[in-house]
Amino acid sequence: MRYDLAWIPAALIFMIPIAAIIVGYLTQKLKSDERMRAIEKGVPLPPELEGRHPWDREKDPWERAADFRVAGLICIAVGLGLVALFAGLSWSLPEFPAGVTAAAGIPFLIGVALFYEYGVRSRELGPRPMPPASIPRRPES
């Protein structure tokens, strides 16, 4: 008796998003329960529980510029990885079309554009301000 296992990839395609939705729901429910318990006890809510999400906070302009740098690095790395993958496939498999390798230029050029945007933003912001120097403390005896 032979079993056909072709349904496994199709099941995974549906199971992974469903599991992510369930985990997200449970996480929100736990946060809501924690907030309700704090309100019932009269404990002041920490700023992160006052209905604001961490991504709603206002970012420093230098942090936003750094986000472009990180995104550029990721896109360039993905583009180079795809070039290596497609080149290896075209060299090892004679039926693999070599022109597919050009598709790796899309994420690579997006990464280059993000790096360019990082440079433009960095020039607009001028020199980065130094963080305040920490005051050294003497050890208490």
C-alpha atoms as a printed R data frame, in Angstrom:
    type eleno elety resid chain resno      x      y       z
1   ATOM     1    CA   MET     A     1  0.000  0.000   0.000
2   ATOM     2    CA   ARG     A     2  1.484  3.318  -1.131
3   ATOM     3    CA   TYR     A     3  0.598  6.673   0.384
4   ATOM     4    CA   ASP     A     4  0.520  9.833  -1.672
5   ATOM     5    CA   LEU     A     5  2.266 12.592   0.305
6   ATOM     6    CA   ALA     A     6  1.594 15.438  -2.124
7   ATOM     7    CA   TRP     A     7 -0.894 17.003   0.311
8   ATOM     8    CA   ILE     A     8  1.810 17.840   2.897
9   ATOM     9    CA   PRO     A     9  3.154 21.024   1.195
10  ATOM    10    CA   ALA     A    10 -0.388 22.229   0.546
11  ATOM    11    CA   ALA     A    11 -1.313 21.640   4.184
12  ATOM    12    CA   LEU     A    12  1.772 23.556   5.362
13  ATOM    13    CA   ILE     A    13  0.849 26.508   3.154
14  ATOM    14    CA   PHE     A    14 -2.417 26.819   5.082
15  ATOM    15    CA   MET     A    15 -1.235 25.713   8.532
16  ATOM    16    CA   ILE     A    16  1.613 28.233   8.956
17  ATOM    17    CA   PRO     A    17 -0.550 31.373   8.493
18  ATOM    18    CA   ILE     A    18 -3.324 29.903  10.625
19  ATOM    19    CA   ALA     A    19 -0.816 29.163  13.414
20  ATOM    20    CA   ALA     A    20  0.551 32.724  13.133
21  ATOM    21    CA   ILE     A    21 -2.954 34.179  13.416
22  ATOM    22    CA   ILE     A    22 -3.664 32.058  16.500
23  ATOM    23    CA   VAL     A    23 -0.383 33.075  18.161
24  ATOM    24    CA   GLY     A    24 -1.085 36.752  17.399
25  ATOM    25    CA   TYR     A    25 -4.577 36.478  18.863
26  ATOM    26    CA   LEU     A    26 -3.321 34.795  22.032
27  ATOM    27    CA   THR     A    27 -0.585 37.395  22.443
28  ATOM    28    CA   GLN     A    28 -3.097 40.248  22.161
29  ATOM    29    CA   LYS     A    29 -5.446 38.486  24.585
30  ATOM    30    CA   LEU     A    30 -2.665 38.129  27.163
31  ATOM    31    CA   LYS     A    31 -1.768 41.822  26.786
32  ATOM    32    CA   SER     A    32 -5.409 42.786  27.172
33  ATOM    33    CA   ASP     A    33 -5.824 40.602  30.278
34  ATOM    34    CA   GLU     A    34 -2.677 42.123  31.802
35  ATOM    35    CA   ARG     A    35 -4.002 45.623  31.130
36  ATOM    36    CA   MET     A    36 -7.403 44.801  32.652
37  ATOM    37    CA   ARG     A    37 -5.789 43.354  35.799
38  ATOM    38    CA   ALA     A    38 -3.655 46.483  36.168
39  ATOM    39    CA   ILE     A    39 -6.722 48.720  35.791
40  ATOM    40    CA   GLU     A    40 -8.693 46.646  38.338
41  ATOM    41    CA   LYS     A    41 -5.890 46.924  40.896
42  ATOM    42    CA   GLY     A    42 -5.497 50.653  40.282
43  ATOM    43    CA   VAL     A    43 -1.900 50.284  39.168
44  ATOM    44    CA   PRO     A    44 -0.801 53.028  36.753
45  ATOM    45    CA   LEU     A    45 -0.217 51.624  33.298
46  ATOM    46    CA   PRO     A    46  3.287 51.682  31.897
47  ATOM    47    CA   PRO     A    47  3.625 53.817  28.748
48  ATOM    48    CA   GLU     A    48  3.797 50.778  26.460
49  ATOM    49    CA   LEU     A    49  0.412 49.553  27.747
50  ATOM    50    CA   GLU     A    50 -1.412 52.841  27.188
51  ATOM    51    CA   GLY     A    51 -2.730 51.809  23.800
52  ATOM    52    CA   ARG     A    52  0.418 52.656  21.899
53  ATOM    53    CA   HIS     A    53  2.351 50.127  19.911
54  ATOM    54    CA   PRO     A    54  6.154 50.242  19.862
55  ATOM    55    CA   TRP     A    55  6.081 51.067  16.136
56  ATOM    56    CA   ASP     A    56  3.835 54.086  16.781
57  ATOM    57    CA   ARG     A    57  6.538 55.990  18.623
58  ATOM    58    CA   GLU     A    58  8.274 58.820  16.854
59  ATOM    59    CA   LYS     A    59 11.691 57.737  15.603
60  ATOM    60    CA   ASP     A    60 14.814 59.801  15.654
61  ATOM    61    CA   PRO     A    61 15.732 60.941  12.100
62  ATOM    62    CA   TRP     A    62 19.035 59.096  12.421
63  ATOM    63    CA   GLU     A    63 17.171 55.889  13.309
64  ATOM    64    CA   ARG     A    64 15.035 56.260  10.183
65  ATOM    65    CA   ALA     A    65 18.161 56.775   8.082
66  ATOM    66    CA   ALA     A    66 19.702 53.674   9.661
67  ATOM    67    CA   ASP     A    67 16.574 51.709   8.690
68  ATOM    68    CA   PHE     A    68 17.298 52.534   5.042
69  ATOM    69    CA   ARG     A    69 20.884 51.349   5.486
70  ATOM    70    CA   VAL     A    70 19.791 48.040   7.005
71  ATOM    71    CA   ALA     A    71 17.125 47.487   4.345
72  ATOM    72    CA   GLY     A    72 19.712 48.247   1.649
73  ATOM    73    CA   LEU     A    73 22.137 45.720   3.093
74  ATOM    74    CA   ILE     A    74 19.438 43.058   3.214
75  ATOM    75    CA   CYS     A    75 18.312 43.679  -0.368
76  ATOM    76    CA   ILE     A    76 21.877 43.673  -1.697
77  ATOM    77    CA   ALA     A    77 22.611 40.429   0.155
78  ATOM    78    CA   VAL     A    78 19.441 38.829  -1.237
79  ATOM    79    CA   GLY     A    79 20.368 39.966  -4.758
80  ATOM    80    CA   LEU     A    80 23.887 38.552  -4.477
81  ATOM    81    CA   GLY     A    81 22.544 35.316  -3.009
82  ATOM    82    CA   LEU     A    82 20.110 34.957  -5.890
83  ATOM    83    CA   VAL     A    83 22.912 35.572  -8.397
84  ATOM    84    CA   ALA     A    84 24.936 32.776  -6.788
85  ATOM    85    CA   LEU     A    85 21.912 30.463  -6.695
86  ATOM    86    CA   PHE     A    86 20.811 31.073 -10.281
87  ATOM    87    CA   ALA     A    87 24.371 30.969 -11.640
88  ATOM    88    CA   GLY     A    88 24.970 27.666  -9.877
89  ATOM    89    CA   LEU     A    89 21.723 26.250 -11.225
90  ATOM    90    CA   SER     A    90 22.464 27.394 -14.775
91  ATOM    91    CA   TRP     A    91 25.966 25.861 -14.628
92  ATOM    92    CA   SER     A    92 24.849 22.568 -13.121
93  ATOM    93    CA   LEU     A    93 21.552 22.055 -14.967
94  ATOM    94    CA   PRO     A    94 21.767 22.392 -18.737
95  ATOM    95    CA   GLU     A    95 17.995 22.924 -19.078
96  ATOM    96    CA   PHE     A    96 17.941 25.822 -16.586
97  ATOM    97    CA   PRO     A    97 17.675 29.145 -18.487
98  ATOM    98    CA   ALA     A    98 20.688 31.349 -17.783
99  ATOM    99    CA   GLY     A    99 18.629 34.503 -18.335
100 ATOM   100    CA   VAL     A   100 16.815 33.944 -15.048
101 ATOM   101    CA   THR     A   101 19.983 35.144 -13.302
102 ATOM   102    CA   ALA     A   102 19.091 38.690 -14.373
103 ATOM   103    CA   ALA     A   103 16.076 38.575 -12.030
104 ATOM   104    CA   ALA     A   104 18.539 38.846  -9.123
105 ATOM   105    CA   GLY     A   105 19.204 42.405 -10.246
106 ATOM   106    CA   ILE     A   106 15.817 43.518  -8.924
107 ATOM   107    CA   PRO     A   107 16.517 43.173  -5.168
108 ATOM   108    CA   PHE     A   108 20.140 44.185  -5.737
109 ATOM   109    CA   LEU     A   109 19.189 47.466  -7.413
110 ATOM   110    CA   ILE     A   110 16.509 48.124  -4.788
111 ATOM   111    CA   GLY     A   111 19.273 47.752  -2.175
112 ATOM   112    CA   VAL     A   112 21.490 50.174  -4.081
113 ATOM   113    CA   ALA     A   113 18.605 52.683  -4.201
114 ATOM   114    CA   LEU     A   114 18.052 52.301  -0.446
115 ATOM   115    CA   PHE     A   115 21.765 52.915   0.174
116 ATOM   116    CA   TYR     A   116 21.528 56.028  -2.000
117 ATOM   117    CA   GLU     A   117 18.537 57.216   0.054
118 ATOM   118    CA   TYR     A   118 20.534 56.594   3.245
119 ATOM   119    CA   GLY     A   119 23.356 58.754   1.890
120 ATOM   120    CA   VAL     A   120 20.951 61.553   0.920
121 ATOM   121    CA   ARG     A   121 19.285 61.515   4.336
122 ATOM   122    CA   SER     A   122 22.649 61.449   6.116
123 ATOM   123    CA   ARG     A   123 23.834 64.499   4.162
124 ATOM   124    CA   GLU     A   124 20.553 66.324   4.903
125 ATOM   125    CA   LEU     A   125 20.852 65.628   8.632
126 ATOM   126    CA   GLY     A   126 24.449 66.851   8.792
127 ATOM   127    CA   PRO     A   127 26.923 65.564  11.358
128 ATOM   128    CA   ARG     A   128 25.421 63.196  13.870
129 ATOM   129    CA   PRO     A   129 25.127 64.711  17.350
130 ATOM   130    CA   MET     A   130 27.138 62.979  20.028
131 ATOM   131    CA   PRO     A   131 25.131 61.348  22.803
132 ATOM   132    CA   PRO     A   132 25.530 62.954  26.215
133 ATOM   133    CA   ALA     A   133 28.592 61.654  27.988
134 ATOM   134    CA   SER     A   134 27.804 59.482  30.946
135 ATOM   135    CA   ILE     A   135 29.022 60.754  34.264
136 ATOM   136    CA   PRO     A   136 31.302 58.221  35.905
137 ATOM   137    CA   ARG     A   137 30.131 57.296  39.370
138 ATOM   138    CA   ARG     A   138 32.305 56.418  42.290
139 ATOM   139    CA   PRO     A   139 31.622 53.052  43.823
140 ATOM   140    CA   GLU     A   140 29.712 53.423  47.059
141 ATOM   141    CA   SER     A   141 31.398 51.955  50.110
